[in-house]
Amino acid sequence: MVQANSGADIAVVGLGVMGRNLAANLADHGAVVAGYDLDADRRAAFAAAVPGAVPCAAPEDVLSVLKTPRVILMMVPAGPAVDALLAILLPGLAAGDVVIDGGNSHYDDTRRRARLTAESGIHFVGLGVSGGEEGARHGPALMAGGTVEGIERVAPLLRAIAARAGDGEPCFARIGPDGAGHFVKMIHNGIEYADMQLIAEGYHLLRHLGGFSYEQLADRFAAWNGGELASYLMEITADILRTSDPETGAPILEVIRDAAGQKGTGHWATTTAMQLGMPAPTIAEAVHARCLSALKDERVRAAAAFPAPPAPAVADPDAFAAGVGDALLCGRIAIYAQGFAVIAAGSRQFGWDVDLAAVASVWRGGCIIRARLVDRILDALRRAPDLPNLMFDPAITALLAEGEAGWRRTVGAAVAAGQPVPAMASALAYWDGYRSERLWANMIQAQRDFFGAHGYERTDRPGMAHTQWVR
Ligand code: 6PG
């Protein structure tokens, strides 16, 4: 057995592709990494792939091969598996040890686990990890929630393995206490869902209304990726559009069934936004859009029963594509605005004191939603950390003003042709609603008071009022 304080620096429990890649990344940066997985093949793959690896035959064995205080990184599926593993580890842990949950756990679960471990002086760190397999191996974005002391203990390791932003800063930050890191990762995923949906709508409109070939589409997305729309998702979209199916030689998108899957973080982002009373309609629409797409068999039946209206011909494909580009950029602004507003609301609700600029800083590299716009957002938040909404920033307002006409034209053309654009349209409705001094909500208040005597606020004096409605 390895002697205490001459042992491994960190143990990774759960050696699926994310766990194994993080372990290899840690080893690249000089850490001695112990590892355990239920699956013997994964343990063997870990031992083979990670220099200096210390494979363990049982989860509790990691406790004795670690330097003290211990650092354990759990990379197991979110949900009951995390609680089960924690139950195994807890009896052998001591005050000062740090347990990191690097999965996509719900922030409420993280808050509960942080309370549980705090009773024994153990630091629980809820770590949002973004960047997929590649990111885990060569530089993820890392969003940590937990005690200052616990995170300080592991910060040197996490900083070392994190992606670097353009200015060389590591894409790692302590976001706040307990569930703050997982909360921010959840909103990251909500934005990810919404941006993927916007891009998917853009490709679909250009293909089916604009008549663009896959090759032309690939060129168009690659060109966008060289400008204001630059982002990781734009880059992989261009690559996807250029890819052929090795079996049939057909464009790969022609052989992929149009029914989207999901694992739940977009749904959590949506329900959390609703619980906080903070609008995030485009994130919600992206989740709904995946659900609707999954009703493939019903859609096939409905397509035969309810033909779409005849699509007006697109007279100028280049102008049409420019409008789609505007809708993508303005839509992207709206979804980041929604996401940051939900983070600010969560921070107020839970007393986390989240520094939104630190969130933007982490999202500059490594993560799935890294994008040129994130640099603009960071500038905006550095100029005015308390902006109520990102759309108030003058540089961002200028981008919206430039793209607004094209955004409207694109949504209008899609609606006229019966092409669904739920993300582009809901982002526009969010923007239009947000910038409307007077909305329809006076009618809603009147209706509520009419049928339920719920009362309403008047425009001419403070306090609640009620009307004796004539029925
Ligand atoms: C990331 C991703 C990652 C994962 C999502 C996708 O930031 O690296 O968000 O966490 O790809 O879980 O989730 P869906 O399967 O729900 O699309």
Residues whose N, C-alpha, C, O or C-beta is under 5 A from the ligand:
A	BS01	6PG	V129 S130 G131 G132 N189 G261 Q262 K263 G264 T265 I368
